[in-house]
Amino acid sequence: MEKIEAVSITVEGRGASRAPVSGCSSPSVPTGNLIPLLHEIRHALKRWLDEGQTHVIDLRTIPMSPGEEQRLLEVLGDGEVRADLAALGSSEVMETAFPGVWLVTHHNDDGVLVGRFIEICHIPDILKSQAEDAAIALQRLDDLLSNAETTV
Amino acid sequence: MKKDQTLGEALRSRGISRRSFLKFCATTASMMALPPSMIPVIAETLEKMRRPSVIWLSFQECTGCTESITRSNSATIEDLIFNVISLDYHHTLQAASGEAAEAARKAAMEENWGKYLVVVDGSIPTGNPGFSTIAGISNVDMLAETVKGAAAIVAVGTCASFGGIPKADPNPTGAVSVSDLVTDKPIINVPGCPPIPVVITGVLVQFLTFGLPELDSLSRPKAFYGQSIHDRCYRRPFYDKGLFAESFDDEGAKKGWCLYKLGCKGPTTYNACATAKWNDGTSFPIEAGHPCLGCSEPDFWDGGGFYKSISTPTGDIGRNAVYAAGAGLLAGAAIGGVLHARKQAAVRKHQRATIDDLGEES
Protein backbone atom coordinates (compact mmCIF):
# COMPACT_ATOMS: atom_id res chain seq x y z
CA MET A 1 0.00 0.00 0.00
CA GLU A 2 0.98 3.60 -0.40
CA LYS A 3 2.65 5.23 2.52
CA ILE A 4 2.25 8.98 2.72
CA GLU A 5 4.60 10.95 4.89
CA ALA A 6 4.10 14.49 6.07
CA VAL A 7 6.66 16.18 3.86
CA SER A 8 8.10 13.82 1.29
CA ILE A 9 5.87 11.32 -0.45
CA THR A 10 7.00 7.74 -0.70
CA VAL A 11 5.28 5.25 -2.93
CA GLU A 12 5.68 1.53 -2.54
CA GLY A 13 4.04 -1.16 -4.60
CA ARG A 14 1.46 -0.25 -7.21
CA GLY A 15 2.05 2.88 -9.20
CA ALA A 16 0.38 3.98 -12.39
CA SER A 17 2.52 4.97 -15.33
CA ARG A 18 0.50 7.57 -17.19
CA ALA A 19 1.51 10.60 -19.17
CA PRO A 20 1.13 13.83 -17.22
CA VAL A 21 -0.70 16.84 -18.63
CA SER A 22 2.53 18.79 -19.11
CA GLY A 23 6.23 18.08 -19.38
CA CYS A 24 7.96 15.00 -18.12
CA SER A 25 11.23 15.90 -16.44
CA SER A 26 11.55 15.86 -12.67
CA PRO A 27 10.84 19.22 -11.09
CA SER A 28 13.79 20.71 -9.25
CA VAL A 29 11.51 23.39 -7.78
CA PRO A 30 8.00 22.02 -7.14
CA THR A 31 4.99 24.31 -6.97
CA GLY A 32 4.10 22.89 -3.57
CA ASN A 33 0.58 22.06 -4.77
CA LEU A 34 0.86 18.30 -4.33
CA ILE A 35 0.31 18.03 -0.56
CA PRO A 36 -2.55 20.61 -0.47
CA LEU A 37 -4.23 18.68 -3.29
CA LEU A 38 -4.02 15.45 -1.33
CA HIS A 39 -5.52 17.27 1.65
CA GLU A 40 -8.40 18.44 -0.59
CA ILE A 41 -8.99 14.85 -1.69
CA ARG A 42 -8.92 13.68 1.92
CA HIS A 43 -11.43 16.36 3.01
CA ALA A 44 -13.71 15.56 0.05
CA LEU A 45 -13.60 11.85 0.83
CA LYS A 46 -14.58 12.52 4.44
CA ARG A 47 -17.40 14.86 3.36
CA TRP A 48 -18.73 12.24 0.96
CA LEU A 49 -18.67 9.58 3.69
CA ASP A 50 -20.30 11.88 6.27
CA GLU A 51 -22.78 13.83 4.11
CA GLY A 52 -22.93 12.03 0.79
CA GLN A 53 -21.67 15.11 -1.06
CA THR A 54 -19.69 14.30 -4.19
CA HIS A 55 -16.73 16.40 -5.35
CA VAL A 56 -14.82 16.94 -8.60
CA ILE A 57 -11.32 18.40 -8.91
CA ASP A 58 -10.16 19.67 -12.30
CA LEU A 59 -6.44 18.94 -12.50
CA ARG A 60 -6.05 21.20 -15.53
CA THR A 61 -6.66 24.32 -13.45
CA ILE A 62 -3.96 23.60 -10.90
CA PRO A 63 -0.42 24.74 -11.80
CA MET A 64 2.11 21.94 -11.48
CA SER A 65 5.74 21.66 -12.41
CA PRO A 66 6.62 19.13 -15.10
CA GLY A 67 6.66 15.79 -13.34
CA GLU A 68 4.54 16.87 -10.39
CA GLU A 69 1.27 15.56 -11.83
CA GLN A 70 2.97 12.27 -12.61
CA ARG A 71 3.94 12.13 -8.94
CA LEU A 72 0.33 12.69 -7.92
CA LEU A 73 -0.86 9.87 -10.17
CA GLU A 74 1.78 7.58 -8.75
CA VAL A 75 0.69 8.38 -5.19
CA LEU A 76 -2.98 7.73 -6.00
CA GLY A 77 -2.08 4.45 -7.67
CA ASP A 78 -4.34 1.94 -9.45
CA GLY A 79 -7.48 0.51 -7.84
CA GLU A 80 -9.81 -2.36 -8.62
CA VAL A 81 -11.92 -0.82 -11.38
CA ARG A 82 -10.92 0.45 -14.81
CA ALA A 83 -13.30 1.31 -17.66
CA ASP A 84 -12.53 2.52 -21.16
CA LEU A 85 -15.02 4.72 -22.98
CA ALA A 86 -15.26 5.40 -26.70
CA ALA A 87 -17.07 8.75 -26.75
CA LEU A 88 -15.69 11.59 -28.88
CA GLY A 89 -12.28 9.97 -28.50
CA SER A 90 -11.21 7.66 -25.72
CA SER A 91 -11.70 8.21 -22.02
CA GLU A 92 -10.44 6.24 -19.09
CA VAL A 93 -12.31 5.99 -15.80
CA MET A 94 -10.30 4.39 -13.06
CA GLU A 95 -10.77 3.93 -9.36
CA THR A 96 -7.52 4.80 -7.62
CA ALA A 97 -5.94 2.75 -4.86
CA PHE A 98 -8.13 4.84 -2.55
CA PRO A 99 -11.71 3.51 -3.04
CA GLY A 100 -14.16 6.35 -3.67
CA VAL A 101 -11.44 8.41 -5.35
CA TRP A 102 -11.68 8.15 -9.13
CA LEU A 103 -9.43 9.38 -11.89
CA VAL A 104 -11.23 10.37 -15.12
CA THR A 105 -9.04 11.10 -18.15
CA HIS A 106 -10.43 12.36 -21.45
CA HIS A 107 -8.70 12.25 -24.85
CA ASN A 108 -9.97 13.59 -28.16
CA ASP A 109 -10.14 11.66 -31.43
CA ASP A 110 -6.44 12.28 -32.04
CA GLY A 111 -5.51 10.81 -28.68
CA VAL A 112 -4.63 14.22 -27.24
CA LEU A 113 -5.31 14.67 -23.53
CA VAL A 114 -8.15 17.20 -23.18
CA GLY A 115 -9.12 16.87 -19.54
CA ARG A 116 -8.30 15.10 -16.31
CA PHE A 117 -10.48 15.07 -13.22
CA ILE A 118 -10.41 13.51 -9.79
CA GLU A 119 -13.93 12.58 -8.67
CA ILE A 120 -14.95 11.58 -5.19
CA CYS A 121 -18.18 9.58 -5.49
CA HIS A 122 -19.72 6.09 -5.82
CA ILE A 123 -19.21 6.13 -9.57
CA PRO A 124 -18.53 8.98 -12.03
CA ASP A 125 -21.65 10.15 -13.90
CA ILE A 126 -20.07 9.64 -17.29
CA LEU A 127 -20.05 5.89 -16.73
CA LYS A 128 -23.81 5.73 -16.19
CA SER A 129 -26.12 5.01 -19.13
CA GLN A 130 -27.99 8.14 -20.15
CA ALA A 131 -31.79 8.14 -20.42
CA GLU A 132 -31.68 10.04 -23.75
CA ASP A 133 -29.40 7.40 -25.27
CA ALA A 134 -31.55 4.62 -23.79
CA ALA A 135 -34.65 6.15 -25.44
CA ILE A 136 -32.90 5.92 -28.83
CA ALA A 137 -31.84 2.38 -27.97
CA LEU A 138 -35.49 1.48 -27.27
CA GLN A 139 -36.52 2.86 -30.66
CA ARG A 140 -33.77 0.88 -32.35
CA LEU A 141 -34.85 -2.31 -30.60
CA ASP A 142 -38.47 -1.66 -31.66
CA ASP A 143 -37.33 -1.19 -35.27
CA LEU A 144 -35.22 -4.32 -35.05
CA LEU A 145 -38.02 -6.45 -33.65
CA SER A 146 -40.60 -5.15 -36.10
CA ASN A 147 -38.46 -6.58 -38.87
CA ALA A 148 -37.08 -9.45 -36.84
CA GLU A 149 -38.14 -12.13 -39.27
CA THR A 150 -36.00 -10.66 -42.02
CA THR A 151 -33.12 -9.07 -40.11
CA VAL A 152 -32.34 -11.40 -37.20
CA MET B 1 -29.06 20.12 -40.20
CA LYS B 2 -32.37 21.88 -39.64
CA LYS B 3 -32.18 25.37 -38.18
CA ASP B 4 -35.06 24.85 -35.73
CA GLN B 5 -33.44 21.81 -34.11
CA THR B 6 -32.06 22.16 -30.61
CA LEU B 7 -28.40 21.42 -30.14
CA GLY B 8 -29.26 18.21 -28.29
CA GLU B 9 -31.52 17.03 -31.11
CA ALA B 10 -28.90 17.95 -33.69
CA LEU B 11 -26.17 16.03 -31.90
CA ARG B 12 -28.30 12.92 -31.51
CA SER B 13 -29.28 13.06 -35.17
CA ARG B 14 -25.55 13.07 -35.94
CA GLY B 15 -25.08 9.94 -33.84
CA ILE B 16 -23.33 11.70 -30.95
CA SER B 17 -24.40 10.13 -27.66
CA ARG B 18 -25.36 12.12 -24.59
CA ARG B 19 -22.39 10.58 -22.83
CA SER B 20 -20.14 12.11 -25.51
CA PHE B 21 -21.96 15.40 -25.03
CA LEU B 22 -21.32 15.22 -21.26
CA LYS B 23 -17.66 14.69 -22.02
CA PHE B 24 -17.70 17.76 -24.25
CA CYS B 25 -19.35 19.77 -21.47
CA ALA B 26 -16.81 18.55 -18.89
CA THR B 27 -13.81 19.50 -21.02
CA THR B 28 -15.44 22.80 -21.99
CA ALA B 29 -16.08 23.71 -18.35
CA SER B 30 -12.46 22.87 -17.61
CA MET B 31 -11.37 25.04 -20.52
CA MET B 32 -13.51 27.93 -19.25
CA ALA B 33 -12.00 27.51 -15.79
CA LEU B 34 -15.51 26.99 -14.46
CA PRO B 35 -15.98 24.82 -11.39
CA PRO B 36 -16.88 21.21 -12.29
CA SER B 37 -20.21 21.76 -10.51
CA MET B 38 -21.25 23.86 -13.54
CA ILE B 39 -20.98 20.90 -15.94
CA PRO B 40 -24.66 19.85 -15.54
CA VAL B 41 -25.78 23.48 -16.04
CA ILE B 42 -23.80 23.77 -19.27
CA ALA B 43 -25.17 20.45 -20.51
CA GLU B 44 -28.78 21.36 -19.78
CA THR B 45 -28.58 24.85 -21.33
CA LEU B 46 -26.64 23.91 -24.43
CA GLU B 47 -28.82 20.90 -25.11
CA LYS B 48 -31.96 23.06 -25.33
CA MET B 49 -30.28 25.82 -27.36
CA ARG B 50 -31.45 26.64 -30.90
CA ARG B 51 -28.85 26.89 -33.63
CA PRO B 52 -27.57 30.48 -33.61
CA SER B 53 -26.67 32.44 -36.74
CA VAL B 54 -23.10 33.73 -36.87
CA ILE B 55 -21.72 36.26 -39.34
CA TRP B 56 -17.91 36.33 -39.40
CA LEU B 57 -16.28 39.47 -40.80
CA SER B 58 -12.57 39.46 -41.66
CA PHE B 59 -11.03 42.90 -42.10
CA GLN B 60 -7.39 44.02 -41.89
CA GLU B 61 -5.90 40.73 -40.72
CA CYS B 62 -3.50 37.94 -41.65
CA THR B 63 -6.11 35.14 -41.39
CA GLY B 64 -4.12 33.76 -38.46
CA CYS B 65 -7.20 33.82 -36.25
CA THR B 66 -9.21 31.71 -38.70
CA GLU B 67 -6.16 29.48 -39.17
CA SER B 68 -5.93 29.08 -35.41
CA ILE B 69 -9.38 27.62 -35.17
CA THR B 70 -9.54 25.67 -38.42
CA ARG B 71 -6.05 24.17 -38.10
CA SER B 72 -6.79 22.78 -34.68
CA ASN B 73 -6.22 19.05 -34.92
CA SER B 74 -8.49 18.28 -32.02
CA ALA B 75 -11.33 18.46 -34.46
CA THR B 76 -14.18 16.59 -32.94
CA ILE B 77 -14.63 18.35 -29.66
CA GLU B 78 -13.64 21.91 -30.59
CA ASP B 79 -15.41 21.76 -33.92
CA LEU B 80 -18.56 20.49 -32.34
CA ILE B 81 -19.89 23.94 -31.65
CA PHE B 82 -18.81 25.21 -35.06
CA ASN B 83 -20.70 22.39 -36.65
CA VAL B 84 -23.88 23.24 -34.83
CA ILE B 85 -23.84 27.02 -35.13
CA SER B 86 -25.02 28.37 -38.43
CA LEU B 87 -21.93 30.07 -39.84
CA ASP B 88 -23.81 32.02 -42.48
CA TYR B 89 -21.00 34.24 -43.71
CA HIS B 90 -17.21 33.89 -43.60
CA HIS B 91 -15.73 35.13 -46.85
CA THR B 92 -12.46 33.22 -46.36
CA LEU B 93 -14.15 29.87 -45.80
CA GLN B 94 -17.35 30.05 -47.81
CA ALA B 95 -17.56 28.86 -51.39
CA ALA B 96 -19.64 31.80 -52.58
CA SER B 97 -17.92 35.09 -53.35
CA GLY B 98 -18.75 38.62 -54.46
CA GLU B 99 -22.45 39.47 -54.72
CA ALA B 100 -23.59 35.93 -53.86
CA ALA B 101 -21.66 36.01 -50.59
CA GLU B 102 -22.98 39.46 -49.71
CA ALA B 103 -26.52 38.24 -50.45
CA ALA B 104 -25.98 35.41 -47.93
CA ARG B 105 -24.86 37.93 -45.31
CA LYS B 106 -27.89 40.14 -45.85
CA ALA B 107 -30.27 37.17 -45.84
CA ALA B 108 -28.82 35.91 -42.54
CA MET B 109 -29.22 39.39 -41.05
CA GLU B 110 -32.86 39.69 -42.13
CA GLU B 111 -33.81 36.20 -40.95
CA ASN B 112 -32.15 36.58 -37.55
CA TRP B 113 -32.52 40.32 -36.90
CA GLY B 114 -31.68 41.14 -33.28
CA LYS B 115 -30.43 37.60 -32.54
CA TYR B 116 -27.36 36.89 -34.66
CA LEU B 117 -23.77 37.04 -33.46
CA VAL B 118 -21.12 39.01 -35.35
CA VAL B 119 -17.56 37.73 -35.10
CA VAL B 120 -14.89 40.15 -36.31
CA ASP B 121 -11.21 39.46 -36.90
CA GLY B 122 -8.87 42.18 -38.10
CA SER B 123 -8.68 45.89 -37.44
CA ILE B 124 -10.57 48.50 -39.41
CA PRO B 125 -8.67 51.11 -41.46
CA THR B 126 -10.05 54.62 -41.15
CA GLY B 127 -7.39 56.46 -43.16
CA ASN B 128 -8.65 55.63 -46.63
CA PRO B 129 -11.68 53.38 -47.28
CA GLY B 130 -9.78 51.78 -50.15
CA PHE B 131 -7.13 50.30 -47.88
CA SER B 132 -9.37 47.29 -47.23
CA THR B 133 -12.60 46.44 -49.00
CA ILE B 134 -14.80 43.39 -49.48
CA ALA B 135 -16.96 43.23 -52.60
CA GLY B 136 -16.30 46.94 -53.01
CA ILE B 137 -17.62 47.74 -49.53
CA SER B 138 -15.24 49.45 -47.13
CA ASN B 139 -14.59 47.73 -43.80
CA VAL B 140 -16.06 50.67 -41.89
CA ASP B 141 -19.31 50.54 -43.87
CA MET B 142 -19.63 46.75 -43.69
CA LEU B 143 -19.10 46.73 -39.93
CA ALA B 144 -21.61 49.54 -39.36
CA GLU B 145 -24.23 47.83 -41.53
CA THR B 146 -23.76 44.33 -40.12
CA VAL B 147 -23.79 45.17 -36.40
CA LYS B 148 -27.12 47.01 -36.63
CA GLY B 149 -29.19 43.89 -35.98
CA ALA B 150 -26.63 41.94 -33.94
CA ALA B 151 -27.24 40.64 -30.43
CA ALA B 152 -23.54 40.97 -29.63
CA ILE B 153 -20.12 41.20 -31.25
CA VAL B 154 -17.15 38.98 -30.58
CA ALA B 155 -13.87 40.67 -31.56
CA VAL B 156 -11.51 37.76 -32.23
CA GLY B 157 -7.79 38.46 -32.14
CA THR B 158 -5.72 41.42 -30.99
CA CYS B 159 -6.32 43.35 -34.24
CA ALA B 160 -10.11 43.40 -33.82
CA SER B 161 -9.85 43.84 -30.04
CA PHE B 162 -7.19 46.54 -29.81
CA GLY B 163 -5.97 47.39 -33.35
CA GLY B 164 -3.06 44.94 -33.19
CA ILE B 165 -0.16 44.97 -35.62
CA PRO B 166 -1.91 47.16 -38.23
CA LYS B 167 -2.24 49.82 -35.53
CA ALA B 168 1.45 49.53 -34.56
CA ASP B 169 3.45 52.72 -34.86
CA PRO B 170 3.22 54.55 -37.28
CA ASN B 171 -0.21 53.04 -38.06
CA PRO B 172 -0.18 53.83 -41.78
CA THR B 173 -3.82 52.89 -42.39
CA GLY B 174 -5.33 54.59 -39.36
CA ALA B 175 -6.30 51.17 -38.01
CA VAL B 176 -8.73 51.03 -35.09
CA SER B 177 -10.42 48.30 -33.07
CA VAL B 178 -14.09 47.28 -33.22
CA SER B 179 -14.81 49.01 -29.91
CA ASP B 180 -13.39 52.26 -31.29
CA LEU B 181 -16.23 52.30 -33.83
CA VAL B 182 -19.10 50.39 -32.24
CA THR B 183 -20.38 51.80 -28.96
CA ASP B 184 -24.01 50.70 -28.79
CA LYS B 185 -23.67 46.89 -28.77
CA PRO B 186 -22.18 44.41 -26.30
CA ILE B 187 -18.63 43.60 -27.39
CA ILE B 188 -16.58 40.65 -26.14
CA ASN B 189 -12.87 40.99 -26.87
CA VAL B 190 -10.99 37.72 -27.42
CA PRO B 191 -7.44 38.98 -28.00
CA GLY B 192 -4.33 37.00 -28.82
CA CYS B 193 -2.13 36.81 -31.87
CA PRO B 194 -3.83 34.50 -32.60
CA PRO B 195 -6.24 33.61 -29.79
CA ILE B 196 -6.12 30.05 -28.46
CA PRO B 197 -8.58 27.94 -30.53
CA VAL B 198 -10.36 26.48 -27.52
CA VAL B 199 -10.73 29.97 -26.07
CA ILE B 200 -12.57 31.12 -29.22
CA THR B 201 -14.99 28.21 -29.03
CA GLY B 202 -15.13 28.49 -25.25
CA VAL B 203 -16.24 32.12 -25.43
CA LEU B 204 -18.97 31.18 -27.90
CA VAL B 205 -20.11 28.34 -25.63
CA GLN B 206 -20.04 30.66 -22.64
CA PHE B 207 -22.10 33.30 -24.48
CA LEU B 208 -24.62 30.76 -25.73
CA THR B 209 -24.88 29.15 -22.29
CA PHE B 210 -24.84 32.04 -19.87
CA GLY B 211 -25.27 35.13 -22.07
CA LEU B 212 -22.78 37.98 -21.91
CA PRO B 213 -19.89 36.75 -19.75
CA GLU B 214 -18.25 38.72 -16.98
CA LEU B 215 -15.69 40.98 -18.62
CA ASP B 216 -12.57 42.75 -17.39
CA SER B 217 -11.77 46.43 -17.96
CA LEU B 218 -10.66 45.62 -21.53
CA SER B 219 -13.90 43.71 -22.28
CA ARG B 220 -12.16 40.32 -22.13
CA PRO B 221 -14.01 37.36 -20.56
CA LYS B 222 -12.64 36.86 -17.07
CA ALA B 223 -12.99 33.09 -17.42
CA PHE B 224 -10.07 33.09 -19.86
CA TYR B 225 -8.32 36.40 -19.22
CA GLY B 226 -8.88 36.70 -15.49
CA GLN B 227 -5.40 35.65 -14.46
CA SER B 228 -1.96 36.58 -15.72
CA ILE B 229 0.29 34.13 -17.51
CA HIS B 230 2.68 34.67 -14.60
CA ASP B 231 0.11 33.56 -12.00
CA ARG B 232 -0.52 30.28 -13.81
CA CYS B 233 3.03 29.67 -15.04
CA TYR B 234 4.72 26.50 -13.89
CA ARG B 235 8.01 28.47 -13.82
CA ARG B 236 6.59 30.86 -11.23
CA PRO B 237 8.38 29.10 -8.31
CA PHE B 238 11.69 29.97 -9.98
CA TYR B 239 10.68 33.62 -10.10
CA ASP B 240 9.72 33.51 -6.43
CA LYS B 241 13.11 32.06 -5.57
CA GLY B 242 14.99 34.57 -7.74
CA LEU B 243 16.22 31.97 -10.22
CA PHE B 244 16.39 33.50 -13.71
CA ALA B 245 17.77 32.53 -17.12
CA GLU B 246 20.13 35.32 -18.16
CA SER B 247 20.49 34.22 -21.79
CA PHE B 248 18.84 31.63 -24.02
CA ASP B 249 21.67 29.12 -23.68
CA ASP B 250 22.94 29.49 -20.13
CA GLU B 251 22.55 26.98 -17.32
CA GLY B 252 19.43 28.73 -16.05
CA ALA B 253 17.73 28.36 -19.42
CA LYS B 254 18.68 24.69 -19.55
CA LYS B 255 17.24 24.14 -16.09
CA GLY B 256 13.98 25.80 -17.04
CA TRP B 257 14.31 28.85 -14.80
CA CYS B 258 12.13 31.94 -15.06
CA LEU B 259 12.42 33.94 -18.33
CA TYR B 260 11.59 37.30 -16.75
CA LYS B 261 15.01 38.80 -17.47
CA LEU B 262 14.80 37.69 -21.11
CA GLY B 263 11.77 39.89 -21.59
CA CYS B 264 8.89 37.66 -20.51
CA LYS B 265 5.68 39.70 -20.41
CA GLY B 266 3.85 37.03 -18.40
CA PRO B 267 3.41 39.26 -15.33
CA THR B 268 1.48 41.89 -17.32
CA THR B 269 -0.29 39.59 -19.79
CA TYR B 270 -3.72 38.12 -19.20
CA ASN B 271 -4.52 35.00 -21.19
CA ALA B 272 -5.10 31.26 -20.80
CA CYS B 273 -1.94 29.98 -22.52
CA ALA B 274 -0.47 28.48 -19.33
CA THR B 275 -3.53 26.31 -18.74
CA ALA B 276 -5.22 25.80 -22.14
CA LYS B 277 -1.84 25.62 -23.94
CA TRP B 278 -1.20 25.36 -27.68
CA ASN B 279 -0.91 22.70 -30.37
CA ASP B 280 -3.51 20.43 -28.85
CA GLY B 281 -2.33 21.02 -25.32
CA THR B 282 1.33 20.26 -26.05
CA SER B 283 2.86 23.34 -24.43
CA PHE B 284 2.93 27.13 -24.54
CA PRO B 285 5.73 29.55 -25.47
CA ILE B 286 7.30 29.69 -22.00
CA GLU B 287 7.29 25.89 -21.81
CA ALA B 288 9.12 25.89 -25.16
CA GLY B 289 11.75 28.20 -23.66
CA HIS B 290 10.65 31.55 -25.10
CA PRO B 291 9.38 34.55 -23.14
CA CYS B 292 5.73 35.54 -23.43
CA LEU B 293 5.38 38.42 -25.91
CA GLY B 294 2.20 39.72 -24.32
CA CYS B 295 0.21 39.36 -27.55
CA SER B 296 -3.18 39.60 -25.86
CA GLU B 297 -2.49 43.06 -24.46
CA PRO B 298 -3.15 46.40 -26.21
CA ASP B 299 -0.22 47.84 -28.19
CA PHE B 300 1.99 44.82 -27.48
CA TRP B 301 3.90 45.50 -30.68
CA ASP B 302 4.99 48.91 -29.42
CA GLY B 303 5.87 47.77 -25.91
CA GLY B 304 9.53 48.73 -26.11
CA GLY B 305 11.11 45.39 -27.07
CA PHE B 306 10.19 41.73 -26.82
CA TYR B 307 13.51 40.83 -25.17
CA LYS B 308 13.66 43.61 -22.61
CA SER B 309 12.45 42.75 -19.15
CA ILE B 310 9.39 44.58 -17.93
CA SER B 311 11.46 46.38 -15.32
CA THR B 312 13.62 47.94 -18.07
CA PRO B 313 12.32 51.42 -18.89
CA THR B 314 10.76 51.38 -22.35
CA GLY B 315 12.86 54.44 -22.97
CA ASP B 316 14.28 54.16 -26.44
CA ILE B 317 11.35 55.62 -28.29
CA GLY B 318 10.62 58.21 -25.62
CA ARG B 319 14.27 59.07 -25.12
CA ASN B 320 14.83 59.50 -28.83
CA ALA B 321 11.81 61.76 -28.93
CA VAL B 322 13.24 63.87 -26.10
CA TYR B 323 16.59 64.03 -27.83
CA ALA B 324 14.89 65.05 -31.03
CA ALA B 325 12.91 67.76 -29.28
CA GLY B 326 16.00 69.08 -27.53
CA ALA B 327 18.50 68.93 -30.33
CA GLY B 328 16.20 69.48 -33.26
CA LEU B 329 14.57 67.03 -35.63
CA LEU B 330 17.85 66.52 -37.39
CA ALA B 331 19.26 64.78 -34.32
CA GLY B 332 16.25 62.42 -34.21
CA ALA B 333 16.68 61.65 -37.86
CA ALA B 334 20.36 60.97 -37.27
CA ILE B 335 19.62 58.45 -34.49
CA GLY B 336 17.09 56.74 -36.70
CA GLY B 337 19.60 56.78 -39.51
CA VAL B 338 22.27 55.11 -37.37
CA LEU B 339 19.89 52.31 -36.36
CA HIS B 340 18.75 51.89 -39.95
CA ALA B 341 22.34 51.83 -41.22
CA ARG B 342 23.28 49.21 -38.59
CA LYS B 343 20.33 47.05 -39.60
CA GLN B 344 21.17 47.35 -43.28
CA ALA B 345 24.82 46.51 -42.61
CA ALA B 346 23.78 43.43 -40.64
CA VAL B 347 21.50 42.35 -43.47
CA ARG B 348 24.31 42.77 -46.01
CA LYS B 349 26.72 40.74 -43.92
CA HIS B 350 24.09 38.15 -42.96
CA GLN B 351 25.04 38.68 -39.36
CA ARG B 352 23.07 37.12 -36.59
CA ALA B 353 21.06 39.64 -34.62
CA THR B 354 21.68 39.67 -30.90
CA ILE B 355 19.04 40.19 -28.25
CA ASP B 356 20.34 43.76 -27.80
CA ASP B 357 19.97 44.42 -31.53
CA LEU B 358 16.41 43.16 -31.47
CA GLY B 359 15.65 45.35 -28.48
CA GLU B 360 17.02 48.43 -30.21
CA GLU B 361 15.16 47.77 -33.39
CA SER B 362 11.80 47.07 -31.84
Interface residues (C-beta under 8 A of the other chain):
Chain A: V21 S22 G23 S25 S28 V29 P30 T31 G32 V56 I57 D58 R60 T61 P63 M64 S65 P66 L85 A87 L88 G89 S91 V104 H106 N108 D109 D110 V112 L113 V114 G115 F117 D125 I126 S129 Q130 E132 D133 I136
Chain B: G8 R12 I16 S17 R18 R19 S20 L22 K23 F24 A26 T27 A29 S30 M31 A33 P35 P36 S37 I39 N73 S74 A75 T76 I77 L80 R232 C233 Y234 R236 P237 F238 K241 L243 K255 G256 A274 T275 K277 D280 G281 S283 E287
